[in-house]
Amino acid sequence: MAPTIIRSAFTALFLLSSLTLLNAHAVIPVKRANPPTLPSGWSYKGCYVDGVNGRILSTQRPDDAALTIEKCVQACITAGYIVADCGDVVDIAAAGSTPAPETDCNVKCSGDQNYLCGGGSRLTWYKWTGTPLYVWSYPTGAAAGRYELLIGGVCIPLLTTPGVNGKYTFVEKYGTGEPNSTGAYELDLAKLNQPGVGGAWREMHVKTDVFCSASITLPDKGGRQLNVGGWSGDSLFGVRLYWPDGSPGTTSVNDWQENGAELKLQNGRWYPSAMVMSNGSVLVVGGENGSNGPPVPTLEILPKVGGTVFCDWLQRTDPNNLYPFLITLPSGGIFVGYYNEARILDPVTFATTKTLPNMPGNVNDATAGRTYPLEGAAMILPQSAPYSAPLGILVCGGSTNGAGLATDNCVSIQPEAANAQWTLERMPSQRVMPCITALPDGTYLILNGAKQGRAGFGLAENPNFNAVLYNPAKPVNQRMSVLANTTIARLYHSESILMQDGRVLVSGSDPQDGKNPEEYRVEVYVPPYLTAGRARPSFTIANKDWSYGQSVTININLPNGGPAKVSLMGAESSTHGNSMGQRTIFPAVSCGGGTCTITAPPNAKVCPPGWFQLFVLDGPTPSSSTWIRIGKDPASIGNWPNYPDFKKPGV
């Protein structure tokens, strides 16, 4: 295995400039000497030139005339910066800053006249020599994984979904995309040697525009895919269903079905989110009334139950709350993350039962957001039997209004904990419009996006070509590894989803910025667990339709000797940083000889009913997956909708 390089934040600088006085920037009080009251770990290093090529610190904190050393240092340490106020050691050299005479740093701080804050175009700085603030790993060679080109595409997708038939569906902004596009396609990897339409790509059809809609896989026995919303007119009310049929290498015939005269949303929605609830119904939340239209601050249930429910928190935070993050919690409540806020809803009344602290933003703009258009990405952290630990939620990246300062951190929370608080971990680079894909070994691949700007056409720049692996099993601030790079910019309307062979399907990018192309090419990222050269395990299973708490036996082959582990990966639909349906579950498993017995999750609160990819792991190496269903179809959604224009699998 290739070596892994570790880099740590062992040093930090404390930078203070009288530009804060002359140019109305933040005032940061310091003494030129090293007084006894100086926070432990800091030592004075000198007076430096500031403003050579602009401010040295691009992430400098905003104005605060009452700021003290202690407050400044604490804010920067909390945000993971090794320079206060606030940045990195490399920023000094990159800005061309050089030492200046000590007498140049002679201006008293307005927040505390006992301290000095640099001078005219000067800063004073202190160096941090305490415990590292973070440790990022830099694997090389096979340990970094790799990107590969999979196939030339036939559309620029805005949403991708793995099908329970072993194929992958792509939908694009039909009607506003290519003139000859039908708005939907299905990719069959068994036909990669036939790269065009009619070969690997099957042409499908939608009747209204799916631009910025939402999708999920239903818990019915057919594993139908549901798509809702759109961008204008009748599209806003669209309810579209596709029943995946066929198998890899064989021709599928089913298509998207839609009839707005028979079935539609109660409120038109552009940029909504959807989620399967613990009772098997579908929750649809938020959106706007058409392209950049007024907010739709409501939620509704499919199949239709009653009217819509008004949500004042959506009204108040428009337009920064689109594609909200929706998660069913083990307590039965519903987590909603929107803009920079979060709350838990009652699953029956949808009243707020708990308001969570705001998500930390950027150190220089606490109002940075996490949902479209200040787009980050969210994931459910792994759940493991016996499911006694509180569920964790991870949110990475985002941006600010105005300057579009992309966020360089992830935050996580256990929302059901008694005193739930967000934990912040700095990322190796800034990222807006990221995608995250949950991997079968319990890690998370962070990829795609830009280092500056916000989501939308032509609103971001400086593509982030780097993949990062987040491992929640490691200590906080030591969880990120910088992996391989791609050569393809993946900006607005890019996606990533888990494939059945354990790779990650990477697609899309529609920046319309005059710099980066509209991206048809489809890549795969091959994670390190597949590049290490280890033989892969395999298994066979007869029972693919599980009840809660049921014991299920599989036959296994572990060429590396184990230990054996099983993961259940929820069916996901990827769009705009949202992986609707994602879930990672490690159920109880016991093995002996060539068999293992898996105990299904205990109930619909721990594991909402639906479809999952079942993987067996031999040590770190996963098998290919088999689709299984857990929890049946409690809402009898397989009989819906009761109209002749829609095929139904029944219950």
C-alpha positions in Angstrom: 0.0 0.0 0.0 1.2 3.5 -0.8 2.4 5.6 2.1 0.2 8.2 3.7 1.6 11.7 4.4 0.3 13.5 7.4 0.3 17.3 7.7 -0.7 19.0 10.9 -1.5 22.5 12.1 1.3 22.7 14.6 1.9 26.4 14.2 -0.4 29.4 14.0 0.0 33.2 13.8 -1.8 35.9 15.6 -2.0 38.8 13.1 -3.2 42.3 14.0 -3.1 45.4 11.9 -3.9 49.1 12.3 -5.6 48.9 9.0 -8.4 47.9 11.3 -8.4 51.6 12.4 -7.5 53.3 9.2 -9.8 51.3 7.0 -12.6 50.5 9.5 -11.7 46.8 9.7 -11.8 44.7 12.8 -10.0 46.1 15.8 -7.9 43.4 17.6 -6.2 44.3 20.9 -2.6 43.1 21.6 0.5 44.1 23.4 3.8 44.2 21.5 5.5 42.2 24.3 4.5 38.8 25.5 2.5 39.6 28.7 1.6 37.1 31.3 -2.1 37.4 30.3 -1.4 36.3 26.7 -3.5 33.2 26.0 -1.4 30.0 26.4 0.3 28.8 23.3 1.0 32.2 21.7 4.3 33.9 21.3 5.1 37.3 19.7 7.0 37.2 16.4 7.1 40.8 15.1 5.6 43.6 13.0 4.8 42.9 9.4 3.7 44.8 6.3 0.0 44.4 5.4 -1.9 45.4 2.3 0.8 44.6 -0.2 -1.5 42.7 -2.5 -4.7 43.3 -0.6 -5.3 42.1 2.9 -3.2 39.2 4.0 -6.1 37.3 5.4 -9.0 36.7 3.0 -11.0 35.2 5.8 -10.4 38.1 8.3 -13.2 38.5 10.8 -15.7 41.4 10.5 -15.5 44.7 12.4 -15.7 44.5 16.2 -14.3 47.4 18.1 -14.7 45.6 21.4 -12.8 42.5 20.4 -10.2 41.2 22.8 -7.2 38.8 22.3 -9.1 36.0 24.1 -12.3 36.4 21.9 -10.3 36.6 18.7 -8.1 33.6 19.4 -11.1 31.5 20.5 -13.0 32.4 17.4 -10.2 31.4 15.1 -9.3 28.2 17.0 -13.0 27.2 17.0 -13.0 27.7 13.2 -9.8 25.7 12.7 -7.6 28.6 11.7 -4.0 28.6 12.6 -3.8 32.3 12.1 -5.8 34.9 14.0 -7.6 37.0 12.8 -8.3 34.4 10.9 -6.3 32.5 8.3 -3.2 30.3 7.7 0.5 30.7 8.0 0.9 30.3 4.2 -1.3 33.4 3.7 1.6 35.6 4.9 4.1 34.4 2.2 1.4 34.2 -0.4 0.5 37.8 0.1 4.1 38.9 -0.1 4.2 40.3 3.4 7.7 41.1 4.9 9.0 42.2 8.3 8.7 45.9 9.2 10.4 48.0 11.9 8.9 47.4 15.4 8.3 51.1 15.7 5.8 50.9 12.8 3.4 49.0 14.9 2.4 51.7 17.3 -1.4 52.2 17.2 -3.4 51.5 20.3 -6.5 49.3 19.9 -9.8 51.0 20.3 -11.1 47.9 22.2 -8.4 48.0 24.8 -6.0 50.9 25.1 -3.5 48.7 26.9 -2.7 46.9 23.7 -1.3 47.7 20.3 -2.9 46.8 17.0 -0.1 47.2 14.5 0.2 50.5 12.6 -0.5 52.1 9.2 -0.5 49.2 6.7 1.2 47.1 9.4 0.2 44.2 11.5 1.6 42.5 14.6 1.5 38.8 14.8 1.9 36.0 17.3 2.7 32.4 16.6 0.7 29.4 17.9 2.8 26.5 19.2 0.1 24.5 21.0 -1.7 21.3 20.2 -2.5 20.9 16.5 -5.9 22.3 15.6 -6.5 19.7 12.9 -4.7 16.8 11.2 -5.4 16.1 7.5 -4.1 13.0 5.8 -2.6 13.1 2.3 -2.6 9.5 0.9 -0.7 8.9 -2.3 -0.8 6.3 -5.0 -3.4 3.6 -4.8 -4.4 4.9 -1.3 -5.7 8.1 -2.9 -8.2 6.3 -5.2 -8.6 7.5 -8.7 -11.1 9.1 -11.2 -11.9 7.3 -14.4 -13.9 8.3 -17.4 -16.9 6.0 -17.7 -18.8 7.0 -20.8 -19.7 10.0 -22.9 -23.1 11.3 -21.9 -26.2 12.2 -23.9 -27.6 14.8 -21.5 -26.5 17.3 -18.8 -28.3 15.8 -15.8 -29.6 17.8 -12.8 -30.6 14.7 -10.9 -29.4 11.0 -10.9 -30.9 8.0 -9.1 -29.7 4.3 -9.0 -32.6 2.0 -10.0 -33.5 -1.3 -8.3 -33.2 -2.8 -11.7 -29.4 -2.3 -11.7 -29.5 0.7 -14.0 -29.2 4.5 -13.4 -31.7 7.2 -14.3 -30.8 10.7 -15.4 -33.2 13.6 -15.7 -32.4 17.0 -17.1 -34.0 20.3 -17.5 -36.3 19.3 -20.4 -37.6 22.2 -22.4 -34.7 24.4 -21.3 -31.9 22.0 -22.2 -30.8 20.7 -25.7 -33.5 21.1 -28.3 -33.7 17.4 -29.1 -33.6 16.2 -25.5 -36.5 14.1 -24.1 -35.6 15.1 -20.5 -34.8 11.7 -19.2 -32.4 8.7 -19.9 -31.4 5.4 -18.3 -27.8 4.2 -18.3 -27.1 0.4 -18.5 -23.5 -0.3 -17.6 -23.8 -3.8 -19.1 -23.8 -2.1 -22.5 -20.9 0.3 -22.1 -19.5 -1.0 -25.4 -22.5 0.6 -27.1 -22.1 4.2 -25.9 -24.9 6.0 -27.7 -28.7 6.2 -27.4 -30.1 2.7 -28.2 -27.1 1.1 -26.5 -25.9 2.0 -23.0 -28.3 4.9 -23.0 -32.1 4.4 -23.2 -34.2 7.4 -24.2 -37.0 8.1 -21.8 -39.6 10.8 -21.7 -41.2 13.3 -19.3 -44.2 15.5 -20.2 -43.3 18.6 -18.2 -40.0 20.3 -17.2 -38.2 18.6 -14.3 -35.8 21.5 -13.9 -34.9 21.7 -10.2 -37.3 19.0 -9.1 -37.0 16.4 -6.3 -36.8 12.6 -6.5 -36.9 9.6 -4.2 -37.3 5.9 -4.5 -40.6 4.7 -3.1 -41.0 1.7 -0.6 -43.4 -0.1 -2.9 -42.4 -3.5 -4.1 -41.5 -2.2 -7.6 -39.0 0.3 -6.2 -40.7 3.1 -8.3 -39.0 6.4 -8.5 -41.0 9.5 -7.7 -40.2 13.0 -9.1 -42.1 16.1 -8.0 -42.0 19.8 -8.9 -40.4 21.7 -11.7 -39.6 25.2 -12.8 -42.7 26.9 -14.4 -46.4 26.5 -15.3 -47.7 22.9 -15.1 -44.2 21.7 -14.3 -44.4 23.2 -10.8 -47.2 20.8 -9.9 -45.7 17.7 -11.6 -45.9 14.3 -10.0 -44.0 11.8 -12.2 -43.5 8.0 -11.6 -41.1 5.5 -13.1 -41.2 1.8 -12.4 -37.7 0.4 -13.1 -37.9 -2.8 -15.1 -35.6 -5.1 -16.9 -32.0 -5.9 -15.7 -28.5 -5.0 -16.7 -27.9 -6.1 -20.3 -31.7 -6.6 -21.1 -33.9 -3.9 -22.5 -36.2 -2.0 -20.2 -39.5 -0.7 -21.6 -41.2 1.2 -18.8 -41.1 5.0 -19.0 -42.0 8.0 -16.8 -45.7 8.4 -16.3 -47.4 11.7 -15.7 -50.9 13.2 -16.1 -51.4 16.6 -14.4 -55.2 16.4 -15.0 -55.3 13.4 -12.7 -52.4 13.8 -10.3 -50.6 16.9 -9.2 -49.1 18.6 -6.1 -51.4 20.9 -4.1 -48.8 23.7 -4.3 -46.5 24.3 -7.3 -42.9 23.9 -6.2 -39.5 24.8 -7.7 -36.5 23.5 -5.6 -38.5 21.3 -3.2 -37.3 18.4 -1.2 -38.9 15.0 -0.6 -38.6 12.2 2.0 -40.2 8.9 2.8 -41.6 9.2 6.3 -41.6 6.4 8.9 -45.3 5.6 8.0 -44.3 5.1 4.4 -45.9 8.3 3.1 -44.0 10.9 1.2 -43.3 14.4 2.7 -42.7 17.2 0.2 -41.3 20.5 1.6 -40.7 24.0 0.4 -39.8 25.6 -2.9 -40.7 28.7 -4.8 -43.5 29.4 -7.2 -41.6 29.3 -10.4 -38.2 30.6 -11.4 -37.1 33.1 -8.8 -40.8 33.5 -7.8 -42.4 34.0 -4.4 -41.8 31.4 -1.7 -43.9 28.4 -1.2 -43.5 28.0 2.6 -45.6 24.9 3.0 -45.4 21.1 3.2 -47.7 18.4 2.0 -48.1 14.6 2.0 -48.3 12.1 -0.9 -50.6 10.3 -1.4 -52.7 13.3 -0.6 -53.8 13.6 3.0 -55.5 16.9 4.0 -54.3 20.3 2.9 -50.9 21.9 3.0 -49.2 23.0 6.2 -47.8 26.6 6.5 -44.3 26.9 7.8 -43.4 30.4 9.1 -39.7 29.4 9.2 -39.7 28.8 5.5 -41.4 32.1 4.9 -38.9 34.0 7.0 -35.7 32.4 5.5 -36.7 32.6 1.8 -34.8 32.5 -0.6 -31.9 30.8 1.2 -33.8 27.7 2.3 -34.4 25.8 -1.0 -33.8 22.1 -1.2 -34.0 21.8 2.6 -32.4 18.7 4.2 -35.1 16.2 5.5 -34.3 13.3 7.8 -36.4 10.9 9.8 -35.0 10.6 13.3 -35.1 7.4 15.6 -37.4 9.3 18.0 -39.9 9.6 15.2 -39.4 13.3 14.7 -38.3 14.9 11.4 -35.1 16.9 11.2 -35.2 19.9 8.8 -32.1 21.8 7.9 -32.6 25.0 5.9 -30.5 28.1 5.3 -28.4 28.1 8.5 -31.1 26.9 10.8 -32.5 23.5 11.9 -35.4 22.2 13.8 -37.3 19.0 14.6 -40.9 18.6 13.6 -43.7 16.4 15.0 -44.4 13.7 12.3 -48.2 14.1 12.7 -48.8 17.7 13.3 -45.6 19.1 11.8 -45.4 21.5 14.7 -41.9 22.4 15.9 -40.9 20.2 18.9 -37.3 21.4 19.1 -35.4 24.4 17.7 -31.8 23.6 17.3 -28.9 26.1 17.4 -28.0 27.8 14.2 -25.4 26.1 12.1 -22.0 27.8 12.4 -21.1 29.6 9.2 -17.9 31.3 8.1 -15.6 32.9 10.6 -15.9 36.2 8.7 -19.7 35.8 8.1 -21.8 34.0 10.6 -24.8 34.2 8.3 -23.3 31.8 5.7 -25.9 29.3 4.5 -26.0 25.6 3.8 -28.9 25.1 1.4 -29.6 26.4 -2.1 -28.5 29.0 -3.3 -25.8 29.1 -0.6 -25.4 25.4 -1.3 -23.7 22.9 0.9 -24.4 19.1 1.2 -25.8 17.0 4.1 -25.5 13.3 5.1 -26.8 11.0 7.8 -23.9 9.6 9.7 -23.8 5.8 10.2 -26.3 4.0 12.5 -25.1 0.8 14.1 -26.9 -1.9 16.0 -28.2 -1.8 18.7 -29.0 1.7 17.6 -28.6 3.2 21.1 -26.3 6.0 20.1 -28.0 9.3 19.0 -28.2 9.8 15.2 -25.6 12.2 13.8 -26.0 14.5 10.9 -23.2 16.0 8.8 -23.4 19.2 6.7 -20.4 20.4 4.6 -19.7 23.5 2.6 -21.9 26.4 1.7 -21.5 30.1 1.0 -22.5 33.6 1.9 -24.8 36.2 0.3 -23.1 39.1 -1.3 -19.4 38.3 -1.7 -20.1 34.5 -2.1 -17.4 33.4 0.3 -17.4 29.6 0.0 -17.4 27.8 3.3 -14.4 25.7 4.3 -15.9 23.6 7.1 -18.2 20.8 8.0 -20.6 20.9 11.0 -22.2 17.9 12.7 -24.9 17.5 15.3 -26.8 14.8 17.2 -30.2 16.6 17.1 -32.0 14.4 19.6 -29.3 14.8 22.3 -30.4 16.7 25.4 -28.1 19.7 24.7 -27.5 19.3 21.0 -24.7 21.5 19.7 -22.9 21.8 16.3 -19.3 20.5 16.1 -17.2 22.4 13.5 -14.4 20.7 11.5 -12.4 22.6 9.0 -12.1 21.2 5.5 -8.8 21.3 3.5 -10.4 23.8 1.0 -13.4 26.0 0.5 -16.4 24.4 -1.3 -19.8 25.6 -2.4 -22.1 23.2 -4.4 -20.4 20.1 -3.1 -21.8 16.6 -3.4 -21.3 13.9 -0.8 -21.7 10.2 -1.3 -22.0 7.7 1.5 -19.7 4.7 1.0 -20.4 1.1 2.2 -17.5 1.1 4.7 -19.1 4.0 6.6 -17.0 6.8 5.1 -18.1 9.7 3.0 -16.7 11.1 -0.3 -16.9 14.9 -0.6 -16.4 16.1 -4.2 -17.5 18.5 -6.9 -18.2 22.2 -6.4 -16.3 25.5 -6.5 -14.1 27.5 -4.2 -15.9 30.8 -4.7 -19.4 32.0 -5.3 -22.8 30.5 -4.9 -25.2 28.1 -6.7 -26.7 29.1 -10.0 -25.8 29.8 -13.6 -22.5 31.8 -13.9 -22.3 32.5 -10.1 -19.3 30.5 -9.1 -15.7 30.2 -10.1 -12.5 28.3 -9.3 -13.7 24.7 -9.6 -12.7 22.4 -6.7 -11.2 19.3 -8.5 -10.2 17.5 -5.3 -11.9 14.6 -3.6 -11.9 14.4 0.2 -12.7 11.3 2.3 -14.5 12.0 5.6 -14.2 9.1 8.2 -16.5 9.6 11.2 -14.8 6.8 13.0 -11.7 8.9 13.5 -11.3 11.7 16.2 -12.8 15.1 15.5 -10.5 17.3 13.4 -8.6 14.2 12.1 -11.3 12.8 9.9 -10.4 14.2 6.5 -8.1 12.7 3.9 -7.2 14.6 0.6 -7.6 12.1 -2.2 -7.2 12.1 -6.0 -8.1 15.0 -8.3 -10.3 15.0 -11.4 -9.6 17.1 -14.5 -13.3 17.9 -15.1 -15.0 20.9 -13.5 -18.2 19.8 -11.7 -20.1 22.9 -10.8 -23.8 23.8 -10.8 -26.1 20.8 -11.5 -23.5 18.1 -10.7 -24.2 14.9 -8.9 -22.7 11.8 -7.3 -24.3 8.5 -6.3 -23.2 5.1 -5.0 -23.0 2.3 -7.6 -23.7 -1.3 -6.9 -20.0 -2.2 -7.5 -18.9 0.3 -4.8 -17.7 3.0 -7.1 -19.2 6.5 -7.2 -20.9 7.7 -10.4 -20.0 11.4 -11.0 -22.0 13.4 -13.5 -23.2 16.8 -14.6 -22.2 20.4 -14.5 -24.1 23.2 -16.2 -22.3 26.4 -15.1 -23.2 28.6 -18.2 -20.3 30.8 -17.2 -18.4 31.1 -20.5 -15.4 29.4 -18.9 -16.3 25.8 -18.1 -18.2 23.6 -20.5 -21.7 22.1 -20.0 -20.6 18.7 -19.0 -21.9 15.5 -20.7 -19.0 13.2 -19.7 -19.8 10.7 -16.9 -16.9 9.7 -14.6 -16.5 7.2 -11.7 -14.4 7.7 -8.6 -12.8 4.5 -7.5 -12.4 4.6 -3.7 -9.2 3.3 -2.0 -11.0 0.2 -0.9 -11.1 -0.9 -4.5 -7.6 0.2 -5.5 -5.7 -1.7 -2.8 -5.6 -4.9 -4.9 -7.5 -7.0 -2.4 -9.9 -9.7 -3.6 -13.5 -8.8 -3.2 -16.0 -10.8 -1.1 -19.2 -12.1 -2.5 -22.5 -13.4 -1.2 -25.9 -14.9 -2.2 -29.2 -14.1 -0.7 -32.7 -15.6 -1.2 -34.8 -13.3 1.0 -34.8 -9.7 -0.5 -37.9 -8.4 1.2 -37.3 -8.0 5.0 -39.6 -7.3 7.9 -38.4 -5.2 10.8 -36.4 -7.3 13.3 -36.3 -10.3 11.0 -33.3 -12.7 10.9 -32.0 -13.2 7.3 -29.3 -15.7 6.3 -26.8 -15.1 3.5 -24.1 -17.3 2.1 -20.7 -15.6 2.0 -17.2 -15.9 0.5 -14.5 -13.9 2.3 -11.2 -14.4 0.3 -9.3 -12.2 2.8 -10.5 -13.9 5.9 -12.7 -11.1 7.3 -13.8 -10.0 9.7 -17.2 -9.8 8.0 -19.5 -6.8 8.3 -22.7 -5.8 6.5 -23.9 -2.4 5.5 -27.3 -1.2 4.2 -27.1 1.8 1.9 -30.4 3.7 1.3 -31.6 4.4 -2.2 -30.6 8.0 -3.0 -31.4 10.7 -5.5 -28.6 13.3 -5.9 -29.3 16.9 -6.8 -28.1 20.3 -5.5 -26.1 18.8 -2.6 -29.1 16.8 -1.4 -29.0 13.0 -1.4 -32.7 12.3 -0.8 -33.1 8.9 0.7 -29.5 8.4 1.8 -28.9 6.3 4.9 -26.1 4.1 6.2 -26.9 1.3 8.6 -24.7 -1.4 10.0 -27.1 -4.1 11.3 -26.3 -6.8 13.8 -24.6 -9.8 12.1 -23.2 -13.1 13.2 -21.2 -15.5 11.0 -20.1 -19.1 11.1 -18.8 -21.3 8.4 -19.9 -19.9 5.1 -23.1 -18.2 6.3 -24.0 -15.0 8.2 -27.3 -14.1 9.9 -28.3 -10.5 9.6 -30.9 -9.0 12.0 -32.9 -6.4 10.2 -33.3 -2.9 11.9 -36.0 -3.0 14.6 -38.5 -0.4 13.4 -39.5 2.3 10.9 -38.1 5.1 13.1 -34.6 3.7 13.0 -35.0 2.7 9.4 -37.8 4.2 7.3 -39.4 1.7 4.9 -37.6 1.5 1.6 -34.9 0.0 -0.6 -31.3 -0.5 0.4 -28.1 -1.8 -1.3 -26.8 -4.7 0.8 -23.0 -4.9 0.9 -20.8 -7.4 2.7 -17.4 -6.2 3.8 -14.3 -8.4 4.1 -12.2 -6.2 6.3 -12.2 -2.9 4.4 -13.2 -4.3 1.1 -16.9 -4.4 0.0 -18.7 -6.8 -2.2 -20.9 -5.7 -5.0 -24.4 -5.0 -3.7 -27.9 -6.6 -4.0 -31.0 -4.5 -3.7 -33.3 -5.5 -0.7 -36.4 -3.9 0.7 -37.0 -3.3 4.4 -40.3 -2.5 6.2 -42.7 -3.4 3.4 -45.1 -0.8 2.2 -47.1 0.4 5.2 -48.8 3.3 3.4 -49.9 0.9 0.5 -48.2 3.3 -1.8 -48.0 0.5 -4.3 -51.7 0.9 -5.1 -51.3 4.6 -5.7 -52.3 6.5 -7.8 -55.6 5.0 -8.6 -55.7 6.2 -12.2 -55.5 4.2 -15.5 -52.6 6.3 -16.8 -50.3 4.9 -14.0 -48.9 1.4 -13.7 -48.9 0.2 -10.1 -47.0 -2.7 -8.6 -49.6 -3.3 -5.8 -48.8 -4.3 -2.3 
